[in-house]
């Protein structure tokens, strides 16, 4: 048991040990930044992208944009 757990150690205990190690080594902000790298998100990007691409054209984008700022 060199590393603090065995194959019989429950996964929730391993997770807790990992979080404690990250917190100790990286501090709270570093731990959060590290964990954010593994956030999976949600939805189906490919399907949403295809919908966005087929439903959007230059005229629609221009209509949605803010008017140009007046100089001076």
Gaussian input, Z-matrix of N, CA and C with variables (Angstrom, degrees):
# hf/3-21g

backbone

0 1
 N
 C     1     B1
 C     2     B2     1     A1
 N     3     B3     2     A2     1     D1
 C     4     B4     3     A3     2     D2
 C     5     B5     4     A4     3     D3
 N     6     B6     5     A5     4     D4
 C     7     B7     6     A6     5     D5
 C     8     B8     7     A7     6     D6
 N     9     B9     8     A8     7     D7
 C    10    B10     9     A9     8     D8
 C    11    B11    10    A10     9     D9
 N    12    B12    11    A11    10    D10
 C    13    B13    12    A12    11    D11
 C    14    B14    13    A13    12    D12
 N    15    B15    14    A14    13    D13
 C    16    B16    15    A15    14    D14
 C    17    B17    16    A16    15    D15
 N    18    B18    17    A17    16    D16
 C    19    B19    18    A18    17    D17
 C    20    B20    19    A19    18    D18
 N    21    B21    20    A20    19    D19
 C    22    B22    21    A21    20    D20
 C    23    B23    22    A22    21    D21
 N    24    B24    23    A23    22    D22
 C    25    B25    24    A24    23    D23
 C    26    B26    25    A25    24    D24
 N    27    B27    26    A26    25    D25
 C    28    B28    27    A27    26    D26
 C    29    B29    28    A28    27    D27
 N    30    B30    29    A29    28    D28
 C    31    B31    30    A30    29    D29
 C    32    B32    31    A31    30    D30
 N    33    B33    32    A32    31    D31
 C    34    B34    33    A33    32    D32
 C    35    B35    34    A34    33    D33
 N    36    B36    35    A35    34    D34
 C    37    B37    36    A36    35    D35
 C    38    B38    37    A37    36    D36
 N    39    B39    38    A38    37    D37
 C    40    B40    39    A39    38    D38
 C    41    B41    40    A40    39    D39
 N    42    B42    41    A41    40    D40
 C    43    B43    42    A42    41    D41
 C    44    B44    43    A43    42    D42
 N    45    B45    44    A44    43    D43
 C    46    B46    45    A45    44    D44
 C    47    B47    46    A46    45    D45
 N    48    B48    47    A47    46    D46
 C    49    B49    48    A48    47    D47
 C    50    B50    49    A49    48    D48
 N    51    B51    50    A50    49    D49
 C    52    B52    51    A51    50    D50
 C    53    B53    52    A52    51    D51
 N    54    B54    53    A53    52    D52
 C    55    B55    54    A54    53    D53
 C    56    B56    55    A55    54    D54
 N    57    B57    56    A56    55    D55
 C    58    B58    57    A57    56    D56
 C    59    B59    58    A58    57    D57
 N    60    B60    59    A59    58    D58
 C    61    B61    60    A60    59    D59
 C    62    B62    61    A61    60    D60
 N    63    B63    62    A62    61    D61
 C    64    B64    63    A63    62    D62
 C    65    B65    64    A64    63    D63
 N    66    B66    65    A65    64    D64
 C    67    B67    66    A66    65    D65
 C    68    B68    67    A67    66    D66
 N    69    B69    68    A68    67    D67
 C    70    B70    69    A69    68    D68
 C    71    B71    70    A70    69    D69
 N    72    B72    71    A71    70    D70
 C    73    B73    72    A72    71    D71
 C    74    B74    73    A73    72    D72
 N    75    B75    74    A74    73    D73
 C    76    B76    75    A75    74    D74
 C    77    B77    76    A76    75    D75
 N    78    B78    77    A77    76    D76
 C    79    B79    78    A78    77    D77
 C    80    B80    79    A79    78    D78
 N    81    B81    80    A80    79    D79
 C    82    B82    81    A81    80    D80
 C    83    B83    82    A82    81    D81
 N    84    B84    83    A83    82    D82
 C    85    B85    84    A84    83    D83
 C    86    B86    85    A85    84    D84
 N    87    B87    86    A86    85    D85
 C    88    B88    87    A87    86    D86
 C    89    B89    88    A88    87    D87
 N    90    B90    89    A89    88    D88
 C    91    B91    90    A90    89    D89
 C    92    B92    91    A91    90    D90
 N    93    B93    92    A92    91    D91
 C    94    B94    93    A93    92    D92
 C    95    B95    94    A94    93    D93
 N    96    B96    95    A95    94    D94
 C    97    B97    96    A96    95    D95
 C    98    B98    97    A97    96    D96
 N    99    B99    98    A98    97    D97
 C   100   B100    99    A99    98    D98
 C   101   B101   100   A100    99    D99
 N   102   B102   101   A101   100   D100
 C   103   B103   102   A102   101   D101
 C   104   B104   103   A103   102   D102
 N   105   B105   104   A104   103   D103
 C   106   B106   105   A105   104   D104
 C   107   B107   106   A106   105   D105
 N   108   B108   107   A107   106   D106
 C   109   B109   108   A108   107   D107
 C   110   B110   109   A109   108   D108
 N   111   B111   110   A110   109   D109
 C   112   B112   111   A111   110   D110
 C   113   B113   112   A112   111   D111
 N   114   B114   113   A113   112   D112
 C   115   B115   114   A114   113   D113
 C   116   B116   115   A115   114   D114
 N   117   B117   116   A116   115   D115
 C   118   B118   117   A117   116   D116
 C   119   B119   118   A118   117   D117
 N   120   B120   119   A119   118   D118
 C   121   B121   120   A120   119   D119
 C   122   B122   121   A121   120   D120
 N   123   B123   122   A122   121   D121
 C   124   B124   123   A123   122   D122
 C   125   B125   124   A124   123   D123
 N   126   B126   125   A125   124   D124
 C   127   B127   126   A126   125   D125
 C   128   B128   127   A127   126   D126
 N   129   B129   128   A128   127   D127
 C   130   B130   129   A129   128   D128
 C   131   B131   130   A130   129   D129
 N   132   B132   131   A131   130   D130
 C   133   B133   132   A132   131   D131
 C   134   B134   133   A133   132   D132
 N   135   B135   134   A134   133   D133
 C   136   B136   135   A135   134   D134
 C   137   B137   136   A136   135   D135
 N   138   B138   137   A137   136   D136
 C   139   B139   138   A138   137   D137
 C   140   B140   139   A139   138   D138
 N   141   B141   140   A140   139   D139
 C   142   B142   141   A141   140   D140
 C   143   B143   142   A142   141   D141
 N   144   B144   143   A143   142   D142
 C   145   B145   144   A144   143   D143
 C   146   B146   145   A145   144   D144
 N   147   B147   146   A146   145   D145
 C   148   B148   147   A147   146   D146
 C   149   B149   148   A148   147   D147
 N   150   B150   149   A149   148   D148
 C   151   B151   150   A150   149   D149
 C   152   B152   151   A151   150   D150
 N   153   B153   152   A152   151   D151
 C   154   B154   153   A153   152   D152
 C   155   B155   154   A154   153   D153
 N   156   B156   155   A155   154   D154
 C   157   B157   156   A156   155   D155
 C   158   B158   157   A157   156   D156
 N   159   B159   158   A158   157   D157
 C   160   B160   159   A159   158   D158
 C   161   B161   160   A160   159   D159
 N   162   B162   161   A161   160   D160
 C   163   B163   162   A162   161   D161
 C   164   B164   163   A163   162   D162
 N   165   B165   164   A164   163   D163
 C   166   B166   165   A165   164   D164
 C   167   B167   166   A166   165   D165
 N   168   B168   167   A167   166   D166
 C   169   B169   168   A168   167   D167
 C   170   B170   169   A169   168   D168
 N   171   B171   170   A170   169   D169
 C   172   B172   171   A171   170   D170
 C   173   B173   172   A172   171   D171
 N   174   B174   173   A173   172   D172
 C   175   B175   174   A174   173   D173
 C   176   B176   175   A175   174   D174
 N   177   B177   176   A176   175   D175
 C   178   B178   177   A177   176   D176
 C   179   B179   178   A178   177   D177
 N   180   B180   179   A179   178   D178
 C   181   B181   180   A180   179   D179
 C   182   B182   181   A181   180   D180
 N   183   B183   182   A182   181   D181
 C   184   B184   183   A183   182   D182
 C   185   B185   184   A184   183   D183
 N   186   B186   185   A185   184   D184
 C   187   B187   186   A186   185   D185
 C   188   B188   187   A187   186   D186
 N   189   B189   188   A188   187   D187
 C   190   B190   189   A189   188   D188
 C   191   B191   190   A190   189   D189
 N   192   B192   191   A191   190   D190
 C   193   B193   192   A192   191   D191
 C   194   B194   193   A193   192   D192
 N   195   B195   194   A194   193   D193
 C   196   B196   195   A195   194   D194
 C   197   B197   196   A196   195   D195
 N   198   B198   197   A197   196   D196
 C   199   B199   198   A198   197   D197
 C   200   B200   199   A199   198   D198
 N   201   B201   200   A200   199   D199
 C   202   B202   201   A201   200   D200
 C   203   B203   202   A202   201   D201
 N   204   B204   203   A203   202   D202
 C   205   B205   204   A204   203   D203
 C   206   B206   205   A205   204   D204
 N   207   B207   206   A206   205   D205
 C   208   B208   207   A207   206   D206
 C   209   B209   208   A208   207   D207
 N   210   B210   209   A209   208   D208
 C   211   B211   210   A210   209   D209
 C   212   B212   211   A211   210   D210
 N   213   B213   212   A212   211   D211
 C   214   B214   213   A213   212   D212
 C   215   B215   214   A214   213   D213

   B1=1.4432
   B2=1.5267
   B3=1.3212
   B4=1.4609
   B5=1.5263
   B6=1.3205
   B7=1.4567
   B8=1.5285
   B9=1.3106
   B10=1.4526
   B11=1.5138
   B12=1.3305
   B13=1.4569
   B14=1.5166
   B15=1.3289
   B16=1.4550
   B17=1.5263
   B18=1.3210
   B19=1.4592
   B20=1.5280
   B21=1.3211
   B22=1.4653
   B23=1.5278
   B24=1.3160
   B25=1.4653
   B26=1.5219
   B27=1.3291
   B28=1.4646
   B29=1.5336
   B30=1.3279
   B31=1.4613
   B32=1.5210
   B33=1.3308
   B34=1.4622
   B35=1.5298
   B36=1.3354
   B37=1.4687
   B38=1.5263
   B39=1.3181
   B40=1.4675
   B41=1.5254
   B42=1.3328
   B43=1.4570
   B44=1.5243
   B45=1.3185
   B46=1.4623
   B47=1.5259
   B48=1.3281
   B49=1.4617
   B50=1.5289
   B51=1.3338
   B52=1.4604
   B53=1.5168
   B54=1.3221
   B55=1.4641
   B56=1.5282
   B57=1.3142
   B58=1.4688
   B59=1.5268
   B60=1.3384
   B61=1.4642
   B62=1.5260
   B63=1.3378
   B64=1.4631
   B65=1.5240
   B66=1.3195
   B67=1.4540
   B68=1.5225
   B69=1.3230
   B70=1.4684
   B71=1.5275
   B72=1.3137
   B73=1.4666
   B74=1.5264
   B75=1.3448
   B76=1.4598
   B77=1.5188
   B78=1.3395
   B79=1.4554
   B80=1.5263
   B81=1.3382
   B82=1.4586
   B83=1.5404
   B84=1.3213
   B85=1.4656
   B86=1.5201
   B87=1.3305
   B88=1.4539
   B89=1.5187
   B90=1.3284
   B91=1.4574
   B92=1.5236
   B93=1.3195
   B94=1.4676
   B95=1.5199
   B96=1.3248
   B97=1.4668
   B98=1.5182
   B99=1.3162
   B100=1.4636
   B101=1.5183
   B102=1.3344
   B103=1.4606
   B104=1.5235
   B105=1.3243
   B106=1.4641
   B107=1.5266
   B108=1.3151
   B109=1.4603
   B110=1.5198
   B111=1.3181
   B112=1.4515
   B113=1.5237
   B114=1.3306
   B115=1.4652
   B116=1.5232
   B117=1.3199
   B118=1.4562
   B119=1.5152
   B120=1.3061
   B121=1.4547
   B122=1.5221
   B123=1.3246
   B124=1.4526
   B125=1.5187
   B126=1.3120
   B127=1.4492
   B128=1.5189
   B129=1.3167
   B130=1.4578
   B131=1.5173
   B132=1.3083
   B133=1.4601
   B134=1.5226
   B135=1.3267
   B136=1.4581
   B137=1.5175
   B138=1.3227
   B139=1.4606
   B140=1.5332
   B141=1.3225
   B142=1.4627
   B143=1.5197
   B144=1.3057
   B145=1.4619
   B146=1.5175
   B147=1.3091
   B148=1.4635
   B149=1.5242
   B150=1.3269
   B151=1.4645
   B152=1.5184
   B153=1.3061
   B154=1.4585
   B155=1.5252
   B156=1.3071
   B157=1.4649
   B158=1.5283
   B159=1.3173
   B160=1.4604
   B161=1.5235
   B162=1.3232
   B163=1.4622
   B164=1.5256
   B165=1.3014
   B166=1.4566
   B167=1.5247
   B168=1.3202
   B169=1.4580
   B170=1.5257
   B171=1.3015
   B172=1.4573
   B173=1.5260
   B174=1.3226
   B175=1.4631
   B176=1.5304
   B177=1.3220
   B178=1.4640
   B179=1.5287
   B180=1.3153
   B181=1.4658
   B182=1.5186
   B183=1.3166
   B184=1.4620
   B185=1.5242
   B186=1.3300
   B187=1.4671
   B188=1.5181
   B189=1.3271
   B190=1.4712
   B191=1.5316
   B192=1.3131
   B193=1.4628
   B194=1.5163
   B195=1.3119
   B196=1.4504
   B197=1.5197
   B198=1.3277
   B199=1.4636
   B200=1.5325
   B201=1.3232
   B202=1.4653
   B203=1.5402
   B204=1.3116
   B205=1.4636
   B206=1.5155
   B207=1.3273
   B208=1.4606
   B209=1.5281
   B210=1.3095
   B211=1.4769
   B212=1.5320
   B213=1.3214
   B214=1.4548
   B215=1.4260
   A1=109.63
   A2=116.96
   A3=122.09
   A4=112.97
   A5=117.30
   A6=120.56
   A7=113.40
   A8=119.78
   A9=122.11
   A10=115.23
   A11=118.66
   A12=119.83
   A13=110.40
   A14=114.75
   A15=121.45
   A16=107.90
   A17=116.74
   A18=119.86
   A19=110.97
   A20=117.41
   A21=121.28
   A22=111.99
   A23=117.57
   A24=120.16
   A25=109.30
   A26=117.78
   A27=120.30
   A28=111.60
   A29=116.11
   A30=120.79
   A31=112.70
   A32=117.91
   A33=118.79
   A34=111.58
   A35=116.82
   A36=119.93
   A37=110.43
   A38=116.92
   A39=120.61
   A40=109.42
   A41=116.74
   A42=120.51
   A43=110.41
   A44=116.93
   A45=120.92
   A46=111.05
   A47=116.77
   A48=120.89
   A49=110.30
   A50=116.22
   A51=120.24
   A52=112.11
   A53=116.35
   A54=120.33
   A55=111.03
   A56=116.30
   A57=120.13
   A58=110.65
   A59=116.79
   A60=120.54
   A61=110.93
   A62=116.77
   A63=119.87
   A64=110.79
   A65=116.46
   A66=120.97
   A67=111.17
   A68=115.90
   A69=120.51
   A70=111.34
   A71=116.29
   A72=120.66
   A73=113.17
   A74=117.50
   A75=120.91
   A76=114.49
   A77=116.85
   A78=120.23
   A79=109.35
   A80=117.46
   A81=119.80
   A82=113.90
   A83=117.57
   A84=120.07
   A85=110.75
   A86=117.23
   A87=120.62
   A88=112.01
   A89=116.34
   A90=120.09
   A91=110.54
   A92=117.08
   A93=120.79
   A94=110.22
   A95=117.54
   A96=120.31
   A97=110.87
   A98=116.98
   A99=120.62
   A100=110.72
   A101=117.17
   A102=121.32
   A103=112.08
   A104=117.77
   A105=120.69
   A106=112.07
   A107=118.06
   A108=121.30
   A109=111.81
   A110=117.59
   A111=121.82
   A112=113.01
   A113=117.03
   A114=120.40
   A115=108.39
   A116=116.66
   A117=119.96
   A118=113.86
   A119=118.76
   A120=119.72
   A121=111.44
   A122=115.55
   A123=119.37
   A124=109.60
   A125=115.98
   A126=121.08
   A127=112.59
   A128=114.54
   A129=121.77
   A130=107.29
   A131=116.91
   A132=122.18
   A133=111.64
   A134=117.58
   A135=120.79
   A136=111.42
   A137=117.47
   A138=120.81
   A139=110.60
   A140=116.59
   A141=120.01
   A142=110.87
   A143=117.40
   A144=122.20
   A145=110.40
   A146=117.39
   A147=120.88
   A148=110.97
   A149=116.96
   A150=121.04
   A151=110.09
   A152=116.75
   A153=120.98
   A154=110.58
   A155=117.20
   A156=120.74
   A157=111.12
   A158=118.05
   A159=120.27
   A160=112.63
   A161=118.50
   A162=121.31
   A163=113.01
   A164=118.34
   A165=121.47
   A166=109.74
   A167=114.54
   A168=119.42
   A169=107.97
   A170=116.79
   A171=121.02
   A172=111.64
   A173=117.85
   A174=120.47
   A175=111.09
   A176=117.36
   A177=120.52
   A178=111.05
   A179=117.26
   A180=120.38
   A181=111.00
   A182=117.32
   A183=120.69
   A184=109.88
   A185=117.53
   A186=121.05
   A187=111.85
   A188=117.96
   A189=121.64
   A190=113.07
   A191=116.95
   A192=119.44
   A193=111.34
   A194=115.92
   A195=121.74
   A196=108.52
   A197=116.53
   A198=117.89
   A199=109.71
   A200=116.68
   A201=118.69
   A202=110.85
   A203=115.09
   A204=120.26
   A205=109.05
   A206=115.27
   A207=120.40
   A208=109.04
   A209=117.33
   A210=119.36
   A211=110.59
   A212=113.75
   A213=121.17
   A214=113.26
   D1=53.18
   D2=-178.09
   D3=-66.52
   D4=-37.85
   D5=-174.41
   D6=-94.27
   D7=5.11
   D8=176.13
   D9=95.10
   D10=-1.72
   D11=177.56
   D12=-150.13
   D13=163.65
   D14=177.78
   D15=-124.30
   D16=178.50
   D17=178.04
   D18=-65.70
   D19=-17.65
   D20=179.58
   D21=-88.69
   D22=-7.29
   D23=179.91
   D24=-68.54
   D25=127.64
   D26=179.92
   D27=-60.53
   D28=147.33
   D29=-177.63
   D30=-60.92
   D31=-33.74
   D32=179.30
   D33=-65.32
   D34=-32.66
   D35=176.66
   D36=-70.42
   D37=-40.26
   D38=177.94
   D39=-63.46
   D40=-42.15
   D41=178.23
   D42=-61.00
   D43=-44.91
   D44=179.55
   D45=-61.80
   D46=-43.20
   D47=178.70
   D48=-62.69
   D49=-39.73
   D50=179.17
   D51=-64.65
   D52=-43.64
   D53=178.52
   D54=-63.22
   D55=-41.32
   D56=178.30
   D57=-63.35
   D58=-41.00
   D59=178.91
   D60=-64.94
   D61=-42.83
   D62=177.92
   D63=-62.07
   D64=-45.10
   D65=-179.72
   D66=-61.19
   D67=-44.13
   D68=-179.59
   D69=-64.68
   D70=-43.45
   D71=-174.39
   D72=-81.36
   D73=-39.06
   D74=-173.08
   D75=-104.90
   D76=-15.85
   D77=-173.78
   D78=80.37
   D79=170.34
   D80=-173.96
   D81=-63.17
   D82=-43.19
   D83=-178.05
   D84=-69.45
   D85=-43.53
   D86=177.98
   D87=-62.59
   D88=-38.97
   D89=178.37
   D90=-62.53
   D91=-45.49
   D92=179.91
   D93=-62.95
   D94=-44.81
   D95=-179.87
   D96=-62.50
   D97=-39.25
   D98=178.05
   D99=-63.65
   D100=-47.32
   D101=-177.86
   D102=-66.22
   D103=-31.89
   D104=179.94
   D105=-64.04
   D106=-22.81
   D107=178.53
   D108=-63.51
   D109=-22.12
   D110=-173.21
   D111=-107.41
   D112=9.99
   D113=177.82
   D114=-68.39
   D115=131.29
   D116=-173.46
   D117=-89.49
   D118=-16.35
   D119=-178.04
   D120=73.85
   D121=-166.30
   D122=-179.56
   D123=-150.13
   D124=167.69
   D125=177.78
   D126=87.70
   D127=-175.88
   D128=179.92
   D129=-120.32
   D130=94.94
   D131=-174.96
   D132=-56.89
   D133=-42.68
   D134=-176.62
   D135=-62.48
   D136=-47.08
   D137=179.61
   D138=-65.50
   D139=-42.85
   D140=179.40
   D141=-64.28
   D142=-39.64
   D143=178.73
   D144=-63.94
   D145=-45.51
   D146=179.12
   D147=-59.84
   D148=-41.56
   D149=177.78
   D150=-64.11
   D151=-46.12
   D152=-178.73
   D153=-61.91
   D154=-43.83
   D155=-177.84
   D156=-66.12
   D157=-43.26
   D158=-177.33
   D159=-74.29
   D160=-24.51
   D161=-177.53
   D162=-96.91
   D163=-2.45
   D164=-175.47
   D165=-116.85
   D166=138.67
   D167=172.95
   D168=-140.11
   D169=175.21
   D170=-175.20
   D171=-61.05
   D172=-40.50
   D173=-179.48
   D174=-60.92
   D175=-42.25
   D176=179.50
   D177=-66.25
   D178=-39.60
   D179=178.58
   D180=-64.88
   D181=-43.32
   D182=179.16
   D183=-63.22
   D184=-42.47
   D185=179.82
   D186=-62.53
   D187=-33.34
   D188=-179.63
   D189=-81.87
   D190=-17.72
   D191=-174.88
   D192=-78.46
   D193=161.01
   D194=176.82
   D195=-73.82
   D196=149.26
   D197=176.86
   D198=-65.92
   D199=154.03
   D200=-179.54
   D201=-61.75
   D202=145.63
   D203=178.73
   D204=-68.67
   D205=142.37
   D206=177.79
   D207=-78.48
   D208=133.21
   D209=179.61
   D210=-65.77
   D211=146.34
   D212=173.32
   D213=81.87

